[in-house]
C-alpha cells in the first residue's frame, strides 16, 4: 500500500518520496482515510510509529492546495523539541505547495515568530504557554482555525497543561475538526476528549506493537551500583553494531556530569536538559540528528522531541518513576519498524519502583541481575567485545596532553626580543647581566673615577658619583618600561 492508495494528493506523495517515505505505517493506514473525511479521531499508538504523518497529511490536504493567509490549523505539543520535530515533518510534506508553517514556543525571541504570523502562516505548531501568551497579546488569531491536533496529550497532562489546553479551546471556533494523539490513555485524557471532541473514533495501532511494549525492542534490566554506572555505560557504548544512543538521567545535574565524564573517556556526547538555553538545546539535537554526535544525554522533558530513526540503544541511567515514562523513554529506539535495545539500571534504593514497572509491563523480572562493569553476562548479552575497557583507546593520552602544550606555551614563551628576565632592585632600578648592561652603566664608574682624581674635594666627587649612578639606573628602568609594549619591534 502507498500513500496514493490512501487518497493523498500527488504533490504530497512526491514530497515524501524525496526522503524515501513510500509506504504508510499501520497508524497512518487507519487514521488518514477517516481524517480526510473530517471525522474526529483519538489515535493511540506507541511513540515512533508515524503519528505525525497520520494527522499531518490529512490536515495539510484539508486546507487545500493554496490556502488563504491566516492561521487555519493548530497543532499543540508539550515540548519545544517536539514542536521543532513536528514542524520539520510538516514542512517536508508541504514542500511542493505554498502552505507555510510557523513553530511557536518559548525560549526564542518573539519577533521572528510574530513576523511569520503576520506574513500569513496557515499552520501553527506550538507549546501551550507561548500560544496563550501571543493569543492574549492579540498577535495570534485563532478565530478561523478549522483543524486542531493535540499531540502527546498524555504528556501535556503530566506537565500540567490541562488548564492551558482548555483556554486554547475557548479561543477556537466550536465547529472544527479535532484529532487527539497519545501513547497512553489515562482517564483525564478520555474526559478531555469527551468534552472537546464530537463523537470521536478511537483508533489503536497494534502493529508493530504487541501488548504493552514494542516487540522490536530488546529490554535488558540490570541492578547496578551508582559508582560503577559510568564504567558500564562506557563499555555498552563500545558494543558491536551500536549506533546513535540516548541516555536518560533523572536530573539536570546528572546529565551535565555524565556528558563531561563521557567526553573525558573519548566519546562524542552532547546533552539536552533544562539548564541549557533553547539555542544550545537545538544545536545539540541538530548535531545528534546529523550524526556529528552519536551519544545524547537527556532528561525526560526533552524525551518526546527525540525523533531519530537510527537510534539503536536507549540507556536509563536512573530508573523512570512510572511505567508510562519507561515506555516513552524506550520508544526513542526501535522507531519506524527498526530494532533497538533498551538498557535500564536499577539502584538498590529504587527496587520498589522497579517492582511496580515490572508488574505493569509484565516483564517477569522481579529481581534484576546484579551487574558490574566486569560481569561476563554484560558482555555476552549486549555484544560487547571481550577485553573492552571504559575508555576509548587513546582517550587518556589525549586528555593528558590536552592541557600540556597550552601550559608549555604559556610558561616557556620567550620574552620580547628574547631578552633574559629582569629583577627589580630596592632603589627602583633594574639589574641586568653584565654582558647586556647598558653602555651608560658601564661607562659611569670610569668617568666618575676620572672626575674624582681631578676634583679638589673627595666628598664632592662621591656626591657626583652617586648622582650619576642614580641617573643611570633610572634611565635603565625607563628604557625597560618604554620598550616592554614594543617587544615585537625589539625582536625585529
GIBELFEN-V910736 format. One record per pair of residues at least 4 apart in sequence whose ideal C-beta (glycine too) atoms are under 8 Angstrom apart, sorted by sequence separation. I is the first residue (numbers start at 1). J is the second residue. If there is no record, write none. Layout:
I;J
I;J
This chain:
1;5
2;6
4;8
8;12
9;13
10;14
11;15
12;16
13;17
14;18
17;21
24;28
25;29
26;30
27;31
28;32
29;33
30;34
31;35
32;36
33;37
35;39
45;49
47;51
50;54
51;55
52;56
53;57
55;59
56;60
57;61
58;62
59;63
63;67
68;72
78;82
79;83
80;84
81;85
82;86
83;87
84;88
85;89
86;90
87;91
88;92
89;93
90;94
91;95
108;112
109;113
110;114
111;115
112;116
113;117
114;118
115;119
117;121
126;130
127;131
128;132
129;133
130;134
131;135
132;136
133;137
135;139
152;156
153;157
154;158
155;159
157;161
161;165
162;166
163;167
164;168
165;169
166;170
167;171
168;172
172;176
185;189
186;190
187;191
188;192
189;193
190;194
191;195
192;196
193;197
205;209
206;210
209;213
210;214
213;217
224;228
225;229
228;232
229;233
230;234
231;235
232;236
233;237
234;238
235;239
238;242
250;254
251;255
252;256
253;257
254;258
255;259
256;260
257;261
258;262
259;263
260;264
261;265
263;267
272;276
276;280
277;281
278;282
279;283
280;284
281;285
282;286
283;287
284;288
285;289
286;290
288;292
298;302
299;303
302;306
316;320
321;325
322;326
323;327
324;328
325;329
326;330
327;331
330;334
331;335
334;338
346;350
347;351
350;354
351;355
352;356
353;357
354;358
355;359
356;360
357;361
358;362
371;375
375;379
376;380
377;381
378;382
379;383
384;388
391;395
394;398
395;399
396;400
397;401
398;402
400;404
401;405
402;406
403;407
404;408
405;409
406;410
407;411
408;412
409;413
414;418
415;419
424;428
425;429
432;436
433;437
437;441
438;442
439;443
440;444
442;446
443;447
444;448
445;449
446;450
447;451
448;452
449;453
450;454
451;455
456;460
457;461
458;462
459;463
460;464
461;465
462;466
463;467
464;468
465;469
466;470
467;471
468;472
469;473
470;474
471;475
472;476
473;477
474;478
475;479
476;480
477;481
478;482
479;483
480;484
482;486
483;487
486;490
487;491
488;492
1;6
3;8
8;13
16;21
17;22
24;29
34;39
45;50
67;72
77;82
94;99
108;113
116;121
126;131
134;139
135;140
156;161
157;162
184;189
185;190
209;214
210;215
224;229
237;242
249;254
262;267
271;276
276;281
287;292
288;293
298;303
306;311
320;325
333;338
334;339
335;340
346;351
358;363
373;378
379;384
391;396
415;420
424;429
425;430
432;437
437;442
455;460
4;10
16;22
35;41
45;51
77;83
94;100
134;140
150;156
156;162
208;214
209;215
213;219
236;242
249;255
263;269
287;293
288;294
320;326
334;340
357;363
358;364
371;377
372;378
378;384
379;385
415;421
424;430
425;431
432;438
452;458
455;461
34;41
94;101
117;124
124;131
135;142
182;189
193;200
208;215
262;269
319;326
333;340
346;353
358;365
371;378
379;386
423;430
424;431
483;490
24;32
43;51
208;216
224;232
237;245
273;281
276;284
288;296
298;306
333;341
346;354
358;366
369;377
422;430
423;431
3;12
4;13
45;54
63;72
77;86
104;113
131;140
156;165
180;189
249;258
272;281
284;293
320;329
333;342
379;388
422;431
452;461
455;464
3;13
31;41
63;73
91;101
103;113
222;232
259;269
296;306
316;326
330;340
422;432
451;461
452;462
2;13
43;54
75;86
90;101
102;113
247;258
258;269
259;270
285;296
355;366
31;43
43;55
180;192
259;271
272;284
284;296
330;342
420;432
3;16
104;117
180;193
258;271
271;284
272;285
316;329
329;342
420;433
448;461
451;464
452;465
41;55
59;73
87;101
102;116
233;247
270;284
354;368
451;465
75;90
87;102
102;117
150;165
256;271
314;329
27;43
59;75
87;103
100;116
124;140
255;271
314;330
420;436
448;464
113;130
117;134
180;197
255;272
256;273
270;287
373;390
419;436
448;465
6;24
27;45
178;196
255;273
270;288
288;306
314;332
326;344
3;22
26;45
35;54
56;75
84;103
100;119
102;121
178;197
256;275
289;308
314;333
2;22
3;23
35;55
55;75
83;103
100;120
101;121
104;124
114;134
178;198
180;200
285;305
288;308
297;317
300;320
313;333
445;465
448;468
2;23
3;24
83;104
84;105
100;121
101;122
102;123
104;125
105;126
106;127
113;134
148;169
252;273
281;302
285;306
311;332
312;333
447;468
448;469
1;23
2;24
6;28
27;49
28;50
32;54
36;58
83;105
100;122
101;123
102;124
103;125
104;126
105;127
117;139
178;200
252;274
311;333
346;368
1;24
6;29
26;49
27;50
31;54
35;58
99;122
100;123
101;124
102;125
103;126
104;127
106;129
117;140
252;275
270;293
8;32
25;49
27;51
31;55
35;59
38;62
99;123
101;125
106;130
110;134
148;172
249;273
268;292
269;293
272;296
273;297
304;328
308;332
311;335
344;368
444;468
3;28
7;32
25;50
28;53
32;57
36;61
80;105
105;130
114;139
233;258
237;262
268;293
270;295
271;296
272;297
273;298
274;299
300;325
303;328
319;344
444;469
6;32
7;33
24;50
28;54
32;58
36;62
80;106
104;130
142;168
162;188
268;294
269;295
270;296
271;297
272;298
273;299
303;329
306;332
309;335
314;340
316;342
319;345
6;33
27;54
31;58
35;62
80;107
104;131
145;172
146;173
153;180
165;192
169;196
267;294
268;295
269;296
270;297
271;298
272;299
274;301
308;335
309;336
312;339
313;340
314;341
315;342
316;343
318;345
319;346
1;29
128;156
143;171
145;173
148;176
150;178
153;181
154;182
230;258
234;262
267;295
269;297
273;301
300;328
307;335
310;338
312;340
313;341
314;342
315;343
316;344
317;345
319;347
444;472
3;32
7;36
24;53
25;54
28;57
94;123
110;139
142;171
143;172
144;173
147;176
148;177
149;178
150;179
152;181
153;182
154;183
157;186
233;262
273;302
300;329
303;332
309;338
311;340
312;341
313;342
314;343
315;344
316;345
318;347
56;86
60;90
104;134
142;172
143;173
146;176
147;177
148;178
149;179
150;180
151;181
152;182
154;184
162;192
237;267
272;302
313;343
315;345
59;90
66;97
67;98
145;176
146;177
148;179
149;180
150;181
152;183
154;185
157;188
230;261
234;265
319;350
326;357
441;472
21;53
65;97
66;98
67;99
132;164
147;179
149;181
150;182
154;186
157;189
230;262
318;350
321;353
440;472
441;473
52;85
56;89
60;93
66;99
90;123
128;161
131;164
135;168
234;267
262;295
320;353
323;356
52;86
56;90
60;94
272;306
319;353
322;356
323;357
327;361
438;472
90;125
129;164
132;167
154;189
157;192
230;265
262;297
319;354
322;357
326;361
440;475
441;476
53;89
57;93
63;99
104;140
128;164
132;168
135;171
153;189
440;476
16;53
52;89
56;93
60;97
128;165
131;168
320;357
323;360
438;475
52;90
87;125
259;297
319;357
323;361
438;476
60;99
86;125
153;192
258;297
343;382
53;93
128;168
341;382
438;479
83;125
150;192
255;297
83;126
255;298
427;470
430;473
83;127
244;288
255;299
429;473
432;476
12;57
428;473
429;474
71;117
427;473
428;474
430;476
80;127
244;291
252;299
429;476
430;477
12;60
75;123
77;125
79;127
247;295
249;297
251;299
425;473
429;477
8;57
12;61
73;122
74;123
75;124
77;126
78;127
245;294
247;296
248;297
249;298
250;299
428;477
69;119
70;120
71;121
72;122
73;123
74;124
75;125
76;126
77;127
78;128
244;294
245;295
246;296
247;297
248;298
249;299
250;300
430;480
69;120
71;122
72;123
73;124
75;126
76;127
243;294
244;295
245;296
246;297
247;298
248;299
9;61
69;121
70;122
71;123
74;126
76;128
244;296
246;298
248;300
8;61
69;122
71;124
3;57
11;65
68;122
67;122
76;131
248;303
9;65
74;131
237;295
422;480
63;122
258;317
63;123
246;306
60;123
254;317
59;123
244;308
254;318
86;151
246;311
244;310
245;311
248;314
417;483
243;310
244;311
245;312
246;313
247;314
248;315
250;317
416;483
74;142
243;311
244;312
245;313
246;314
247;315
248;316
249;317
250;318
416;484
71;140
82;151
243;312
244;313
245;314
246;315
248;317
249;318
71;141
82;152
242;312
243;313
245;315
247;317
248;318
416;486
417;487
70;141
71;142
74;145
241;312
242;313
416;487
419;490
72;144
73;145
76;148
248;320
415;487
416;488
19;92
71;144
72;145
73;146
74;147
76;149
78;151
79;152
417;490
418;491
18;92
70;144
71;145
72;146
73;147
74;148
75;149
76;150
77;151
78;152
239;313
416;490
417;491
72;147
73;148
74;149
76;151
77;152
416;491
16;92
73;149
75;151
79;155
15;92
16;93
18;95
78;155
236;313
15;93
78;156
15;94
77;156
236;315
15;95
76;156
78;158
12;93
15;96
78;159
248;329
12;94
14;96
233;315
63;146
78;161
246;329
12;96
62;146
63;147
233;317
11;96
12;97
62;147
11;97
246;332
246;333
59;147
229;317
76;165
59;149
76;168
55;149
74;168
55;151
74;172
52;151
51;151
47;152
236;343
212;323
219;330
217;330
232;345
213;327
62;177
212;327
214;330
217;333
229;345
213;330
214;331
217;334
216;334
59;179
214;334
216;337
218;339
220;341
222;343
224;345
226;347
216;338
217;339
218;340
220;342
221;343
222;344
223;345
224;346
225;347
216;339
217;340
218;341
219;342
220;343
221;344
222;345
223;346
224;347
55;179
216;340
217;341
218;342
220;344
222;346
223;347
217;342
219;344
221;346
223;348
265;390
266;391
267;392
55;181
265;391
266;392
54;181
265;392
266;393
223;351
266;394
208;337
266;395
51;181
265;395
264;395
266;398
221;354
266;399
264;399
43;179
45;181
47;183
40;177
42;179
43;180
44;181
46;183
40;178
41;179
42;180
43;181
44;182
45;183
235;373
38;177
40;179
41;180
42;181
43;182
44;183
232;371
42;182
44;184
184;324
232;372
44;185
183;324
232;373
35;177
221;363
231;373
236;378
241;383
42;185
184;327
235;378
239;382
240;383
35;179
183;327
219;363
221;365
223;367
228;372
235;379
239;383
240;384
183;328
223;368
228;373
239;384
240;385
222;368
223;369
232;378
236;382
238;384
221;368
222;369
223;370
224;371
225;372
238;385
31;179
183;331
212;360
213;361
221;369
222;370
223;371
224;372
236;384
155;304
212;361
222;371
235;384
212;362
238;388
42;193
211;362
152;304
235;388
235;389
238;392
42;197
234;389
235;390
49;205
222;378
234;390
40;197
234;391
40;198
42;200
44;202
45;203
232;390
40;199
41;200
42;201
44;203
45;204
46;205
49;208
231;390
40;200
41;201
42;202
43;203
44;204
45;205
49;209
230;390
39;200
40;201
42;203
44;205
220;381
39;201
41;203
43;205
220;382
46;209
45;209
48;214
158;324
34;201
46;214
34;203
107;277
108;278
154;324
107;278
108;279
31;203
106;278
107;279
30;203
105;278
155;328
107;281
30;205
27;203
27;205
26;205
25;205
26;206
26;207
26;208
81;272
80;278
84;282
81;281
80;281
84;285
81;285
85;305
81;302
84;305
79;301
82;304
83;305
85;307
79;302
81;304
82;305
81;305
79;304
80;305
81;306
82;307
78;304
79;305
77;304
52;307
47;304
48;307
47;327
46;327
47;328
48;331
47;331
48;332
46;331
47;332
48;334
50;336
48;335
47;335
48;336
25;336
25;337
